[in-house]
């Protein structure tokens, strides 16, 4: 390809002087970035790894960091079968349910989606086993956690695919989180001689006279610098969760914020577009509810609410009505926030009010996975209370008034208290029977797992218990958010970025949430973010390391 005009995101190699160079330059320090860097280094390439922020880890460091690995070696050791054809059917069914047909050549997926999904299945276990052998992963199998859709007919291996990082310094079977995963990655990268540079916000790609990508420029505290790549540049810089304009223009409904790393602002997208990349899945995101107070504060350490414990607890909309199964997988809950009421031209569910009683607080408070029911002694500033449902509603409205500028003036309807009373009565009847005929709460295996156990004496449906007839009552506001977005340039299975005509852009790779995901709008299971990210980053590192090297220093004539 030939660029008629090098725009602000591109610069010619003849116009820069490289401050440093390596065979492979990796942008980002999450699981995708570290996996790529380590794989390339292990295969004989020198690597410079650039991080925009002043702290490594990206979104991975903030996450529970499960990774979903079909047919992994732990499963095989236990005799758990996970045949390829069945696994592909399961993933295809979730990715494109409106097109799914197991008898079609690609099961209803596009050819690209099928090829990428197949590559993930084929290489996921090998990637994890190899990284473990290299000391870059310390996996702990977690057979007790079901897939999000364990109950589906297509899911022939509902347990065993989920792996967690090992707790640093813990017993052999003790589960850690993203902090532990990143610590191990960083130690492995350092042992391989990866040159890690912090505070480098990449803003341009450097191209040579053949239009191959041969480096990047980055903004640093000391000014703009150029870093050369003799073989490849690999972006692993995350999605665009914290780019409000791009988020608003791309995603299919309102999003208040997200729990991705604060550096995830979609920096790679204009660079990829300037290079002619084909963008895909730009309306896709890893979705989850978030406490509205946290979303508006938008602090770097904020988390989404991935697991909502509680039995004498429910969510209602502005009219005091239940509208969703509160225990459903977080990805599936968010579209409920986006329901549009045409006659009133409003989002009645834009903010959902989570309500619980004293007993639910007693049994289900915690600080894991964004649980809004924070124990006494923790930060409860997002929680309001009242001795009656009427008092609680007033406290909720007062909190909504304080956020009016951020919510379009969204408020409770005047019918809220009356409807809430009726909703609680209806819910309590269902809880007494242990059957939620309205939303089927507690019927899927993952809903029981997310509930983290029931209270003593509940032998019907551990996710449900009648709400107390007397206060105090507690509430918080929940809003739609993202773990991160998952739209970006299309890549092949080796991580090479593709043009709209399907050609690879020489020297340019992308992995993780800055690349277009092949899972559509779905969230296959816990760890369905990091499982594919680690796998495809491993393949990208191998392929980038195998690229022929060119002498980038001879390209630089400036200065």
VEXDRENSE-890170 format. One record per residue (C-alpha): residue number from 1; x, y, z; residue in one letter. Coordinates in pm, 1 decimal. Example, Ala and Ser with C-alpha at 12.3 -4.5 7.8 and 13.67 -1.06 7.14 Angstrom:
<recs>
- 1:1230.0:-450.0:780.0:a
- 2:1367.0:-106.0:714.0:s
</recs>
This chain:
<recs>
- 1:0.0:0.0:0.0:x
- 2:107.2:362.2:-45.1:x
- 3:7.6:647.4:183.8:x
- 4:-73.1:959.8:-14.8:x
- 5:-33.9:1166.5:299.9:x
- 6:131.9:1075.5:625.9:x
- 7:-115.0:1203.2:883.7:x
- 8:-55.4:1304.0:1246.1:x
- 9:-53.4:936.2:1354.9:x
- 10:225.9:837.5:1112.6:x
- 11:579.1:955.6:1053.7:x
- 12:841.2:848.6:801.1:x
- 13:1154.0:676.8:929.5:x
- 14:1366.7:924.6:735.2:x
- 15:1226.5:1201.6:954.4:x
- 16:1312.6:1059.4:1295.7:x
- 17:1615.4:952.8:1490.1:x
- 18:1561.6:641.1:1698.1:x
- 19:1660.7:676.0:2060.4:x
- 20:1667.4:298.0:2094.3:x
- 21:1580.8:-8.2:1891.5:x
- 22:1502.7:-375.2:1937.6:x
- 23:1381.4:-664.6:1728.6:x
- 24:1030.6:-639.2:1872.5:x
- 25:863.8:-340.5:2037.0:x
- 26:561.2:-420.8:2255.7:x
- 27:317.6:-155.6:2376.5:x
- 28:138.4:-242.2:2701.0:x
- 29:211.2:-437.7:3019.6:x
- 30:-104.3:-638.5:3081.0:x
- 31:-129.0:-1011.9:3020.5:x
- 32:-123.2:-961.2:2643.9:x
- 33:181.4:-737.2:2646.3:x
- 34:385.8:-951.6:2881.0:x
- 35:294.2:-1276.2:2704.2:x
- 36:402.4:-1132.2:2369.3:x
- 37:724.2:-989.6:2509.1:x
- 38:823.1:-1313.2:2683.0:x
- 39:736.4:-1534.4:2384.8:x
- 40:939.1:-1315.0:2148.8:x
- 41:1233.0:-1297.8:2388.1:x
- 42:1227.4:-1674.6:2441.0:x
- 43:1264.3:-1715.1:2066.1:x
- 44:1576.4:-1507.5:2036.6:x
- 45:1444.1:-1156.5:1983.6:x
- 46:1545.1:-850.2:2176.7:x
- 47:1237.2:-673.5:2315.9:x
- 48:1157.1:-321.9:2430.7:x
- 49:826.4:-299.5:2619.8:x
- 50:661.5:41.8:2651.9:x
- 51:404.9:130.9:2918.2:x
- 52:196.3:448.3:2899.6:x
- 53:149.3:477.0:3275.1:x
- 54:388.8:469.2:3566.6:x
- 55:264.3:132.1:3692.7:x
- 56:271.5:-202.1:3513.3:x
- 57:-16.7:-441.7:3478.5:x
- 58:-289.6:-265.8:3283.3:x
- 59:-640.5:-396.6:3340.4:x
- 60:-505.5:-743.6:3420.3:x
- 61:-361.2:-619.0:3747.6:x
- 62:-706.2:-500.6:3859.8:x
- 63:-882.3:-822.5:3760.9:x
- 64:-956.1:-1155.1:3925.7:x
- 65:-743.4:-1277.5:3632.2:x
- 66:-914.8:-1607.5:3561.7:x
- 67:-831.7:-1744.7:3218.8:x
- 68:-1059.3:-1978.9:3024.5:x
- 69:-868.3:-2257.8:2848.6:x
- 70:-1058.9:-2528.7:2658.4:x
- 71:-915.5:-2881.3:2673.1:x
- 72:-639.3:-2772.4:2910.8:x
- 73:-389.2:-3015.6:3057.6:x
- 74:-555.8:-3010.2:3399.9:x
- 75:-878.5:-3131.2:3239.1:x
- 76:-700.4:-3402.3:3044.8:x
- 77:-518.6:-3519.0:3358.2:x
- 78:-856.2:-3563.7:3532.3:x
- 79:-1016.5:-3731.1:3234.4:x
- 80:-1246.2:-3437.3:3151.6:x
- 81:-1328.3:-3452.1:2781.5:x
- 82:-1355.4:-3126.9:2585.3:x
- 83:-1378.9:-3229.8:2217.4:x
- 84:-1298.4:-2962.0:1962.0:x
- 85:-1621.4:-2983.4:1764.1:x
- 86:-1835.4:-2950.7:2076.4:x
- 87:-1629.3:-2661.8:2212.8:x
- 88:-1654.3:-2475.5:1880.9:x
- 89:-2030.6:-2528.4:1874.2:x
- 90:-2058.1:-2384.7:2224.2:x
- 91:-1852.7:-2076.1:2138.4:x
- 92:-2032.0:-2025.2:1805.4:x
- 93:-2372.7:-2053.5:1971.7:x
- 94:-2280.3:-1776.4:2215.3:x
- 95:-2097.5:-1553.2:1967.7:x
- 96:-2367.0:-1541.2:1698.3:x
- 97:-2687.7:-1692.8:1838.8:x
- 98:-2897.2:-1532.0:1565.4:x
- 99:-2693.0:-1710.1:1296.2:x
- 100:-2594.2:-2028.9:1477.1:x
- 101:-2637.7:-2351.6:1283.5:x
- 102:-2410.2:-2646.6:1370.6:x
- 103:-2456.5:-2788.0:1021.6:x
- 104:-2317.3:-2482.4:843.2:x
- 105:-1945.7:-2485.4:750.3:x
- 106:-1866.4:-2212.7:1006.0:x
- 107:-2162.1:-2283.8:1237.2:x
- 108:-2304.0:-1938.7:1164.5:x
- 109:-1984.3:-1750.3:1236.4:x
- 110:-1809.9:-1546.5:970.5:x
- 111:-1508.5:-1718.9:818.0:x
- 112:-1277.9:-1487.8:1014.2:x
- 113:-1457.2:-1548.7:1344.8:x
- 114:-1445.6:-1923.8:1290.5:x
- 115:-1076.0:-1924.5:1196.5:x
- 116:-983.4:-1722.2:1502.9:x
- 117:-1203.1:-1926.9:1737.1:x
- 118:-1054.5:-2248.2:1600.7:x
- 119:-701.4:-2112.6:1646.8:x
- 120:-785.8:-2028.4:2007.1:x
- 121:-904.8:-2381.3:2078.8:x
- 122:-607.0:-2536.2:1897.0:x
- 123:-339.3:-2334.9:2078.2:x
- 124:-480.5:-2229.7:2417.1:x
- 125:-358.5:-2527.8:2616.3:x
- 126:-16.5:-2525.1:2448.6:x
- 127:22.6:-2154.1:2522.5:x
- 128:-56.9:-2201.4:2891.9:x
- 129:161.2:-2509.4:2928.9:x
- 130:454.9:-2338.8:2756.0:x
- 131:424.7:-2017.5:2954.9:x
- 132:408.9:-2227.1:3271.9:x
- 133:724.3:-2411.9:3171.5:x
- 134:893.7:-2076.0:3113.2:x
- 135:792.0:-1957.0:3460.9:x
- 136:562.9:-1686.4:3320.1:x
- 137:240.5:-1839.7:3455.0:x
- 138:165.9:-2018.0:3780.6:x
- 139:-174.5:-2174.8:3710.0:x
- 140:-420.1:-2309.1:3965.5:x
- 141:-708.8:-2514.8:3819.1:x
- 142:-1048.9:-2420.2:3955.8:x
- 143:-1287.8:-2707.0:3890.0:x
- 144:-1557.6:-2578.1:4126.4:x
- 145:-1650.5:-2278.7:3911.3:x
- 146:-1896.8:-2348.7:3629.4:x
- 147:-1896.1:-2175.5:3294.3:x
- 148:-2148.3:-1893.3:3269.6:x
- 149:-2360.5:-2112.5:3041.8:x
- 150:-2296.5:-2450.0:3201.5:x
- 151:-2661.2:-2542.7:3151.9:x
- 152:-2653.9:-2510.5:2772.4:x
- 153:-2692.7:-2823.7:2563.9:x
- 154:-2389.3:-2727.2:2352.9:x
- 155:-2163.3:-2704.5:2656.6:x
- 156:-2017.0:-3052.4:2697.1:x
- 157:-1743.5:-2943.4:2941.6:x
- 158:-1913.2:-2701.6:3185.1:x
- 159:-1642.8:-2738.9:3453.1:x
- 160:-1263.6:-2736.4:3432.0:x
- 161:-1180.8:-2475.6:3170.0:x
- 162:-1127.0:-2198.1:3425.4:x
- 163:-776.5:-2141.2:3565.9:x
- 164:-662.0:-1879.6:3816.8:x
- 165:-319.4:-1739.6:3898.7:x
- 166:-146.0:-1872.7:4205.7:x
- 167:-138.7:-1651.8:4513.7:x
- 168:213.2:-1517.5:4547.8:x
- 169:367.4:-1686.2:4852.7:x
- 170:55.6:-1896.7:4910.8:x
- 171:5.1:-2269.7:4938.3:x
- 172:20.6:-2463.7:4606.4:x
- 173:-356.9:-2459.4:4555.3:x
- 174:-423.2:-2107.9:4683.4:x
- 175:-582.4:-1878.2:4426.0:x
- 176:-447.3:-1528.8:4365.1:x
- 177:-554.4:-1249.1:4132.4:x
- 178:-424.5:-1010.8:3868.9:x
- 179:-164.1:-861.9:4098.8:x
- 180:-9.1:-1205.9:4140.5:x
- 181:-27.6:-1279.5:3768.6:x
- 182:148.3:-956.0:3675.8:x
- 183:417.9:-1008.5:3937.9:x
- 184:506.5:-1345.4:3783.4:x
- 185:490.6:-1208.9:3428.8:x
- 186:719.6:-919.0:3518.6:x
- 187:975.7:-1144.6:3683.6:x
- 188:978.1:-1375.3:3380.7:x
- 189:1015.6:-1083.2:3139.0:x
- 190:1299.1:-936.6:3340.9:x
- 191:1475.7:-1273.8:3342.4:x
- 192:1457.7:-1276.3:2961.7:x
- 193:1614.5:-931.6:2936.1:x
- 194:1301.2:-745.5:2824.5:x
- 195:1374.1:-370.7:2835.5:x
- 196:1072.3:-220.2:3015.9:x
- 197:1022.0:155.5:2983.8:x
- 198:753.6:336.9:3181.6:x
- 199:581.9:664.7:3102.6:x
- 200:589.3:609.9:2725.3:x
- 201:254.2:699.4:2566.4:x
- 202:274.7:581.8:2206.1:x
- 203:122.8:836.5:1967.9:x
- 204:257.6:754.8:1619.9:x
- 205:375.9:466.2:1406.1:x
- 206:699.0:500.7:1212.4:x
- 207:689.2:363.8:856.5:x
- 208:969.5:312.4:605.4:x
- 209:974.5:380.1:231.9:x
- 210:789.4:51.0:166.7:x
- 211:518.5:147.1:419.8:x
- 212:625.7:-122.5:665.3:x
- 213:594.8:-33.3:1033.9:x
- 214:946.8:-0.8:1173.0:x
- 215:891.0:172.9:1503.9:x
- 216:683.0:412.6:1710.8:x
- 217:710.6:749.9:1869.2:x
- 218:605.0:803.4:2228.7:x
- 219:532.8:1102.6:2445.5:x
- 220:739.6:1102.0:2765.1:x
- 221:806.1:1346.6:3046.8:x
- 222:1118.6:1452.7:2857.2:x
- 223:948.9:1497.6:2521.3:x
- 224:871.6:1281.4:2220.4:x
- 225:1107.4:991.5:2149.4:x
- 226:1128.3:735.4:1868.1:x
- 227:1184.8:363.2:1926.7:x
- 228:1281.7:141.4:1633.6:x
- 229:1164.7:-214.4:1567.1:x
- 230:1378.5:-438.5:1347.1:x
- 231:1105.4:-704.0:1318.2:x
- 232:768.9:-592.5:1452.0:x
- 233:563.9:-355.3:1663.7:x
- 234:298.3:-527.0:1875.9:x
- 235:20.3:-320.8:2033.5:x
- 236:-132.4:-461.6:2352.4:x
- 237:-251.0:-126.7:2482.3:x
- 238:-607.7:-206.1:2587.1:x
- 239:-945.3:-82.2:2468.9:x
- 240:-1115.1:257.4:2479.0:x
- 241:-1318.8:238.3:2799.5:x
- 242:-1193.4:575.2:2921.7:x
- 243:-1240.1:760.1:2592.2:x
- 244:-1588.2:897.2:2652.6:x
- 245:-1643.7:1030.7:2300.9:x
- 246:-1537.9:708.5:2130.8:x
- 247:-1730.2:499.1:2382.7:x
- 248:-2046.5:701.7:2322.2:x
- 249:-2011.4:684.8:1944.7:x
- 250:-1936.1:311.0:1931.0:x
- 251:-2120.5:117.9:2201.7:x
- 252:-2488.6:25.0:2164.6:x
- 253:-2610.7:189.8:2484.8:x
- 254:-2517.0:434.1:2761.0:x
- 255:-2203.0:353.0:2960.0:x
- 256:-2110.1:559.5:3265.3:x
- 257:-1752.4:439.1:3310.7:x
- 258:-1551.1:120.8:3340.4:x
- 259:-1296.0:-65.0:3545.6:x
- 260:-1029.0:-91.7:3277.3:x
- 261:-693.7:67.6:3351.1:x
- 262:-726.3:445.4:3334.7:x
- 263:-472.3:448.2:3049.7:x
- 264:-714.8:260.2:2822.3:x
- 265:-823.9:544.8:2597.0:x
- 266:-805.5:380.6:2254.1:x
- 267:-471.7:529.8:2155.3:x
- 268:-406.0:256.7:1897.6:x
- 269:-724.5:312.2:1697.4:x
- 270:-625.2:629.7:1507.7:x
- 271:-283.3:478.9:1437.2:x
- 272:-439.2:160.2:1302.2:x
- 273:-685.3:357.3:1090.7:x
- 274:-407.5:570.8:945.4:x
- 275:-235.2:248.4:841.0:x
- 276:-546.5:122.5:664.4:x
- 277:-655.7:-135.3:923.0:x
- 278:-999.8:-294.7:904.9:x
- 279:-1188.0:-222.5:1228.7:x
- 280:-1428.4:-486.2:1361.7:x
- 281:-1658.4:-534.8:1660.5:x
- 282:-1641.7:-167.5:1753.6:x
- 283:-1981.3:-196.9:1923.5:x
- 284:-1855.3:-479.6:2143.7:x
- 285:-1749.6:-459.2:2507.2:x
- 286:-1697.0:-673.4:2814.4:x
- 287:-1990.0:-540.2:3014.3:x
- 288:-2070.9:-525.8:3385.6:x
- 289:-2272.4:-314.6:3629.1:x
- 290:-2088.9:-63.5:3844.7:x
- 291:-2192.2:131.0:4152.1:x
- 292:-2290.9:472.5:4015.1:x
- 293:-2096.0:660.6:4282.8:x
- 294:-1781.1:476.1:4174.2:x
- 295:-1850.5:531.8:3805.3:x
- 296:-1892.1:905.6:3848.0:x
- 297:-1585.9:935.5:4073.4:x
- 298:-1391.1:748.2:3800.9:x
- 299:-1096.9:667.1:4026.8:x
- 300:-809.3:450.8:3895.4:x
- 301:-883.6:169.0:4141.8:x
- 302:-1259.0:148.2:4077.6:x
- 303:-1409.5:-193.4:4011.3:x
- 304:-1724.1:-323.0:3847.7:x
- 305:-1971.1:-540.7:4037.4:x
- 306:-1906.5:-885.3:3893.3:x
- 307:-2063.4:-1094.8:4165.7:x
- 308:-2370.1:-981.1:4357.3:x
- 309:-2427.3:-1193.2:4670.5:x
- 310:-2737.3:-1157.6:4882.7:x
- 311:-3070.6:-1334.2:4913.5:x
- 312:-3306.6:-1080.2:5075.6:x
- 313:-3198.2:-839.3:4804.3:x
- 314:-3346.4:-716.4:4476.1:x
- 315:-3302.0:-451.0:4207.8:x
- 316:-3573.8:-216.7:4083.1:x
- 317:-3601.5:51.6:3817.9:x
- 318:-3732.6:407.1:3846.4:x
- 319:-4085.9:272.5:3878.1:x
- 320:-3999.9:36.4:4164.2:x
- 321:-4028.9:-275.1:3945.7:x
- 322:-3793.5:-570.6:3912.4:x
- 323:-3668.8:-595.6:3555.0:x
- 324:-3384.8:-848.8:3560.5:x
- 325:-3245.6:-1163.1:3720.6:x
- 326:-3004.5:-1002.8:3967.4:x
- 327:-2781.6:-1314.4:3969.7:x
- 328:-2736.6:-1344.8:3593.3:x
- 329:-2384.0:-1314.8:3448.5:x
- 330:-2280.1:-950.9:3456.3:x
- 331:-2243.9:-928.4:3077.6:x
- 332:-2605.8:-1032.0:3035.3:x
- 333:-2739.2:-784.6:3290.5:x
- 334:-2613.4:-467.6:3122.4:x
- 335:-2847.2:-466.6:2816.9:x
- 336:-3135.8:-438.8:3064.2:x
- 337:-3008.7:-91.7:3156.6:x
- 338:-3051.5:5.5:2790.8:x
- 339:-3422.2:-75.2:2753.7:x
- 340:-3589.6:219.9:2580.6:x
- 341:-3945.4:330.1:2653.2:x
- 342:-4071.6:495.8:2336.4:x
- 343:-4380.9:680.8:2457.7:x
- 344:-4192.1:850.2:2739.2:x
- 345:-3864.5:873.2:2547.0:x
- 346:-3665.2:750.2:2843.0:x
- 347:-3442.5:476.4:2978.5:x
- 348:-3651.0:354.7:3273.8:x
- 349:-3374.4:115.9:3379.0:x
- 350:-3076.7:343.9:3315.4:x
- 351:-2996.7:322.6:3685.8:x
- 352:-3112.5:29.0:3893.6:x
- 353:-3167.0:57.3:4268.1:x
- 354:-3022.2:-235.5:4461.4:x
- 355:-3206.7:-284.5:4790.8:x
- 356:-3125.7:-519.3:5079.6:x
- 357:-3207.3:-564.3:5446.6:x
- 358:-3010.5:-606.0:5767.3:x
- 359:-2995.2:-986.2:5745.8:x
- 360:-2858.8:-980.4:5393.0:x
- 361:-2597.4:-733.5:5510.8:x
- 362:-2507.7:-971.9:5792.2:x
- 363:-2467.4:-1279.9:5575.1:x
- 364:-2348.8:-1141.0:5242.5:x
- 365:-2134.5:-832.4:5297.0:x
- 366:-1788.0:-860.8:5149.7:x
- 367:-1516.5:-684.6:4954.8:x
- 368:-1459.5:-927.1:4666.5:x
- 369:-1546.4:-873.7:4301.2:x
- 370:-1706.7:-534.6:4349.1:x
- 371:-1970.2:-646.6:4600.2:x
- 372:-2176.3:-331.6:4677.3:x
- 373:-2261.7:-465.1:5024.5:x
- 374:-1943.5:-347.8:5194.1:x
- 375:-1886.8:-468.2:5553.1:x
- 376:-1883.9:-224.5:5842.9:x
- 377:-1545.5:-57.8:5862.2:x
- 378:-1512.9:-37.1:5484.3:x
- 379:-1603.2:248.6:5251.4:x
- 380:-1983.3:259.8:5256.4:x
- 381:-2017.9:608.6:5111.1:x
- 382:-2212.1:469.8:4814.4:x
- 383:-2479.1:317.1:5041.2:x
- 384:-2790.6:498.9:5165.7:x
- 385:-3035.6:369.6:5424.0:x
- 386:-3379.2:420.6:5573.8:x
- 387:-3590.2:269.9:5849.1:x
- 388:-3883.0:231.2:5609.4:x
- 389:-3908.7:183.1:5234.4:x
- 390:-4043.1:538.3:5211.1:x
- 391:-3739.8:677.7:5394.8:x
- 392:-3511.4:465.4:5178.1:x
- 393:-3672.1:599.1:4860.2:x
- 394:-3616.1:956.6:4976.7:x
- 395:-3251.6:883.2:5050.5:x
- 396:-3214.8:728.1:4704.5:x
- 397:-3372.6:1030.7:4540.0:x
- 398:-3145.1:1265.3:4733.9:x
- 399:-2844.2:1072.8:4604.1:x
- 400:-2981.7:1083.2:4249.2:x
- 401:-3029.2:1458.9:4278.6:x
- 402:-2660.7:1496.3:4362.1:x
- 403:-2572.3:1314.7:4038.4:x
- 404:-2825.1:1494.9:3819.1:x
- 405:-2561.2:1660.6:3600.9:x
- 406:-2417.2:1318.9:3510.9:x
- 407:-2743.1:1129.6:3457.0:x
- 408:-2955.6:1364.3:3251.0:x
- 409:-3168.4:1432.4:3556.5:x
- 410:-3277.9:1069.9:3588.9:x
- 411:-3498.2:1030.1:3896.3:x
- 412:-3748.1:800.9:4063.0:x
- 413:-4106.5:815.5:3944.8:x
- 414:-4373.3:932.3:4189.1:x
- 415:-4514.4:578.4:4183.1:x
- 416:-4185.9:431.9:4307.4:x
- 417:-4274.1:372.5:4674.6:x
- 418:-4613.5:216.8:4606.8:x
- 419:-4478.0:-5.6:4333.0:x
- 420:-4175.2:-100.9:4542.2:x
- 421:-4401.7:-219.0:4822.6:x
- 422:-4591.0:-438.7:4576.7:x
- 423:-4264.2:-563.5:4424.0:x
- 424:-4130.2:-664.3:4765.4:x
- 425:-4452.7:-849.1:4844.2:x
- 426:-4438.9:-1038.7:4516.5:x
- 427:-4070.2:-1115.9:4563.1:x
- 428:-4127.8:-1244.1:4916.2:x
- 429:-4394.4:-1487.4:4797.8:x
- 430:-4149.8:-1620.1:4538.4:x
- 431:-3871.5:-1641.7:4795.7:x
- 432:-4092.0:-1839.3:5034.0:x
- 433:-4152.8:-2090.4:4754.0:x
- 434:-3792.8:-2079.2:4635.0:x
- 435:-3903.9:-2023.7:4276.3:x
- 436:-3863.5:-1700.7:4079.8:x
- 437:-4126.5:-1737.0:3807.2:x
- 438:-4055.4:-1384.0:3684.0:x
- 439:-3679.6:-1402.3:3618.6:x
- 440:-3572.1:-1759.0:3714.2:x
- 441:-3319.4:-1643.1:3970.1:x
- 442:-3106.1:-1921.0:4112.0:x
- 443:-3174.7:-2174.1:3836.4:x
- 444:-2835.4:-2165.7:3660.5:x
- 445:-2520.6:-2313.4:3817.8:x
- 446:-2323.2:-1988.7:3784.7:x
- 447:-2591.1:-1800.4:3980.9:x
- 448:-2540.2:-2029.2:4278.1:x
- 449:-2163.5:-1989.0:4249.7:x
- 450:-2189.1:-1608.8:4235.4:x
- 451:-2412.2:-1606.6:4543.0:x
- 452:-2118.4:-1742.8:4748.0:x
- 453:-2334.4:-1962.7:4967.7:x
- 454:-2674.4:-1934.9:5131.8:x
- 455:-2776.3:-1844.3:5483.1:x
- 456:-2846.0:-2114.9:5743.0:x
- 457:-3189.5:-2270.8:5703.8:x
- 458:-3232.9:-2184.4:5336.3:x
- 459:-3290.3:-2521.9:5170.1:x
- 460:-3507.5:-2407.5:4878.0:x
- 461:-3321.3:-2148.5:4670.6:x
- 462:-3008.2:-2006.9:4830.2:x
- 463:-3024.9:-1692.3:4614.6:x
- 464:-3365.4:-1588.2:4754.0:x
- 465:-3501.7:-1505.0:5099.7:x
- 466:-3795.3:-1283.6:5197.2:x
- 467:-3705.0:-920.4:5256.8:x
- 468:-3770.8:-816.3:5615.4:x
- 469:-4097.8:-643.2:5701.4:x
- 470:-3904.6:-392.0:5913.1:x
- 471:-3594.9:-179.4:5859.4:x
- 472:-3331.5:-75.2:5841.1:x
- 473:-3309.4:-107.7:5464.9:x
- 474:-3008.3:-28.5:5249.8:x
- 475:-2966.3:73.8:4887.0:x
- 476:-2708.2:166.2:4629.0:x
- 477:-2731.4:274.0:4266.1:x
- 478:-2603.2:52.7:3984.7:x
- 479:-2523.7:172.0:3634.2:x
- 480:-2396.0:18.5:3307.0:x
- 481:-2018.1:0.6:3271.7:x
- 482:-1745.2:-195.3:3097.2:x
- 483:-1460.1:-414.6:3205.5:x
- 484:-1314.8:-290.8:2877.6:x
- 485:-1415.0:-253.9:2516.0:x
- 486:-1325.3:-519.5:2259.3:x
- 487:-1336.8:-349.2:1922.6:x
- 488:-1037.6:-266.2:1708.5:x
- 489:-840.5:-376.3:1403.3:x
- 490:-897.0:-719.0:1257.7:x
- 491:-598.2:-950.6:1295.4:x
- 492:-511.8:-1296.4:1171.5:x
- 493:-434.8:-1584.7:1407.7:x
- 494:-71.1:-1473.5:1424.0:x
- 495:-173.5:-1130.5:1548.8:x
- 496:-88.3:-944.0:1228.9:x
- 497:-314.3:-645.2:1167.7:x
- 498:-513.9:-673.5:845.9:x
- 499:-625.8:-411.4:596.2:x
- 500:-977.8:-389.8:461.5:x
- 501:-864.7:-602.8:165.2:x
- 502:-736.7:-872.8:402.2:x
- 503:-364.2:-808.5:356.7:x
- 504:-136.3:-797.5:660.0:x
- 505:27.0:-464.3:741.9:x
- 506:397.2:-540.0:746.2:x
- 507:549.0:-507.7:1089.9:x
- 508:222.6:-436.7:1275.9:x
- 509:55.2:-667.6:1529.2:x
- 510:-223.7:-627.2:1785.6:x
- 511:-338.3:-843.9:2075.7:x
- 512:-583.3:-807.3:2361.8:x
- 513:-860.0:-551.9:2388.8:x
- 514:-699.7:-306.6:2145.0:x
- 515:-767.5:-565.6:1872.6:x
- 516:-1107.9:-660.5:1737.4:x
- 517:-1251.6:-955.8:1931.5:x
- 518:-1386.7:-1256.8:1744.9:x
- 519:-1640.2:-1337.1:2018.0:x
- 520:-1888.7:-1070.5:1906.3:x
- 521:-2090.5:-936.6:2196.7:x
- 522:-2063.5:-1253.0:2402.3:x
- 523:-1876.7:-1340.3:2721.3:x
- 524:-1822.5:-1716.5:2698.7:x
- 525:-1725.0:-1772.3:3062.9:x
- 526:-1519.2:-1639.6:3349.9:x
- 527:-1173.8:-1587.9:3201.9:x
- 528:-1301.4:-1558.7:2844.1:x
- 529:-1115.4:-1229.0:2830.2:x
- 530:-769.1:-1344.4:2938.9:x
- 531:-782.3:-1695.6:2793.5:x
- 532:-797.4:-1575.3:2432.7:x
- 533:-571.7:-1276.9:2506.6:x
- 534:-291.9:-1494.0:2645.2:x
- 535:-330.1:-1747.4:2364.1:x
- 536:-324.1:-1498.8:2077.9:x
- 537:-44.5:-1296.3:2240.5:x
- 538:163.3:-1613.3:2263.7:x
- 539:111.1:-1678.7:1892.2:x
- 540:187.2:-1315.7:1807.2:x
- 541:512.3:-1326.9:2003.3:x
- 542:624.4:-1639.6:1820.8:x
- 543:536.4:-1498.5:1479.0:x
- 544:691.5:-1158.2:1543.8:x
- 545:1015.1:-1322.1:1660.0:x
- 546:1029.4:-1522.8:1336.6:x
- 547:1002.1:-1212.6:1115.2:x
- 548:1315.4:-1116.4:915.5:x
- 549:1507.6:-833.8:1079.1:x
- 550:1594.7:-511.5:901.8:x
- 551:1844.3:-245.6:1005.0:x
- 552:1630.0:39.7:1130.3:x
- 553:1927.2:256.1:1228.7:x
- 554:2009.0:311.4:861.8:x
- 555:1659.2:449.8:805.7:x
- 556:1703.2:731.5:1051.0:x
- 557:1864.1:1035.4:893.0:x
- 558:1715.7:1318.8:1095.5:x
- 559:1927.4:1529.2:1323.6:x
</recs>
